[in-house]
């Protein structure tokens, strides 16, 4: 049995991939050692959203925040993704090039990637766009990228141009 496309509350349904206004009620520490926001959906039901990934978002308790229902796993756990305060999908930016690396792809094969630093100093990888970039001697100061996904507060980038 697969995951649902809706979260059913007593008062209504929240649809996956849709934004809603949630109220940031409070923070709480849980037995897993992590701190969470207690958020309240438009129907009055409360949920937990991990706090750490959104440290750059400058949230304030009592604030209403646009949050997208990202997914619901097969165990019923709901994953939330607040709207990024600065970058949206498709936003373009120049990011510092750090170096070369490899990653294992879905076919379990090693594939070359370029390491870059996002605006929040997170090191992430992007795929090379040409043979020159696959060479170990390729070097540049910046790569032009676009935001193609945001997951747990992190910008997922892909190279453009």
Order of alpha helices (4+ residues) and beta strands (2+ residues): beta-beta-beta-beta-beta-beta-beta-beta-beta-beta-alpha-beta-beta
